[in-house]
Amino acid sequence: MYDVTYHRAGSVKEALSLLEAADDGKFIAGGQTLIPAMKTRLAAPSDLVDLRHIADMKTIAVAGKTVTIGAGITHAEVAVNSEIMAVCPALCHLAALIGDPQVRHMGTLGGSLANNDPAADYPAAMLALDAIVVTDKREIAAAEFFTGLFETALNEDELITAIRFEAPEKAGYGKFRNPASRYAMAGVFIAKNGETLRAAVTGAGDDGVFRSAEIEAALSADFSAAGLQDVAVAADDLMTDIHASADYRASLIVAMAKRAVAMANG
Amino acid sequence: MTDVTMTVNGQTVSGSVEGRTLLVQFLRDSLGLTGTHVGCETSQCGACTIHMDGKSVKSCSMLAVQADGAAITTIEGLADGEALHPVQTAFKEHHGLQCGFCTPGMIMAATDIIRRHPEGLNEKTVREELEGNICRCTGYHNIVKAIIAASEAMNADSTKAA
């Protein structure tokens, strides 16, 4: 790892001014992706601005069906939060499947979204839940936020402070994990609210997280695992890598969607 | 160089580190606490597991400066003088190790697992919870047995105390 100058921010405002003053600075939250990337020199920022001590970014609020989660909340905290569990247990289930316990103690929601790894879990939930990504400057709909592999709508000097969504009537998440990395080889988050239904897929798309029209159409007709029995997902825009072919991922998406809908139906 | 101060195993310690110094390097090289091991150094194996502010984390995947002001517990801080921690005792009794390289990380992960499951543990839960720790000798069987036994011993103790 190249040497780096460390700064600790106590507030969102301070974090932004520290970043602005840095030559080639980067925000660091839990660092579970950034530190490994710096070790391999895939990332070599001149300065790190640590967000882990900003109290304003570490709150969870559930008011009726409206869920607001601070960007600094860790995966471990989401996994066991009783307020979120009461309105959207699928999100707690998803958080509990990220990495391992030690990683979940450090890794944060905001860090995961800003990184937008094509195999990360949270992007699927955000897209299916039609969540709003709140930054220091504006609010961005999830559908506009994820713009490609490791790419988001965030500006260089913009910081995610929280996310917000309306808890749906039903939600579920199915994930096939790579046994070594524990990232999704296919993860499907399904959320249903009245007639509105979204099925978002992570780990499989050539261009990152996406909504599956095939899964959504089938579940709109029959919201059950049986309703997905004859569904085929096109492999055209899916990823092929050393772990799995596009065709295998297409098959996994349907299998994971079945698990997700079974969970949603409880 | 940056000055850092943290509490390690109950003692306040200070040192001067580079921004890029990993927490595990600070613990091992500056403080001489070599019980915390560096296995893969890519967050996979868990040999470097310690507790920061009471929670298990991988000390190879964070910088020493990130831990400035924190309370750290390493394997050296678990025993009470000559008396082993119940998890250490259970690993010994159930032969939860062969070469011993992964053991400090296993034990630090195990104490955290037991803390988070006051309701008690079963084999399935322990195996899932150990996903961040790799052992290449034992096949995990005796490690799992040791953790369940330690959990039972610690719960029995706290019931007695109450």
HADDOCK unambig.tbl for C-alpha pairs under 7 A between the chains (distance, minus, plus):
assign (segid A and resid 1 and name CA) (segid B and resid 20 and name CA) 6.61 0.50 0.50
assign (segid A and resid 2 and name CA) (segid B and resid 20 and name CA) 6.91 0.50 0.50
assign (segid A and resid 3 and name CA) (segid B and resid 18 and name CA) 6.99 0.50 0.50
assign (segid A and resid 3 and name CA) (segid B and resid 19 and name CA) 5.97 0.50 0.50
assign (segid A and resid 3 and name CA) (segid B and resid 20 and name CA) 5.03 0.50 0.50
assign (segid A and resid 4 and name CA) (segid B and resid 19 and name CA) 5.08 0.50 0.50
assign (segid A and resid 4 and name CA) (segid B and resid 20 and name CA) 5.76 0.50 0.50
assign (segid A and resid 5 and name CA) (segid B and resid 19 and name CA) 5.38 0.50 0.50
assign (segid A and resid 6 and name CA) (segid B and resid 19 and name CA) 5.83 0.50 0.50
assign (segid A and resid 31 and name CA) (segid B and resid 62 and name CA) 6.85 0.50 0.50
assign (segid A and resid 32 and name CA) (segid B and resid 61 and name CA) 6.46 0.50 0.50
assign (segid A and resid 35 and name CA) (segid B and resid 61 and name CA) 6.05 0.50 0.50
assign (segid A and resid 35 and name CA) (segid B and resid 62 and name CA) 6.58 0.50 0.50
assign (segid A and resid 36 and name CA) (segid B and resid 42 and name CA) 6.42 0.50 0.50
assign (segid A and resid 36 and name CA) (segid B and resid 61 and name CA) 6.69 0.50 0.50
assign (segid A and resid 100 and name CA) (segid B and resid 131 and name CA) 5.82 0.50 0.50
assign (segid A and resid 100 and name CA) (segid B and resid 132 and name CA) 4.93 0.50 0.50
assign (segid A and resid 101 and name CA) (segid B and resid 129 and name CA) 6.67 0.50 0.50
assign (segid A and resid 101 and name CA) (segid B and resid 132 and name CA) 6.63 0.50 0.50
assign (segid A and resid 102 and name CA) (segid B and resid 56 and name CA) 5.28 0.50 0.50
assign (segid A and resid 102 and name CA) (segid B and resid 57 and name CA) 4.37 0.50 0.50
assign (segid A and resid 102 and name CA) (segid B and resid 58 and name CA) 6.09 0.50 0.50
assign (segid A and resid 102 and name CA) (segid B and resid 132 and name CA) 6.83 0.50 0.50
assign (segid A and resid 103 and name CA) (segid B and resid 57 and name CA) 6.66 0.50 0.50
assign (segid A and resid 105 and name CA) (segid B and resid 55 and name CA) 6.82 0.50 0.50
assign (segid A and resid 105 and name CA) (segid B and resid 57 and name CA) 6.53 0.50 0.50
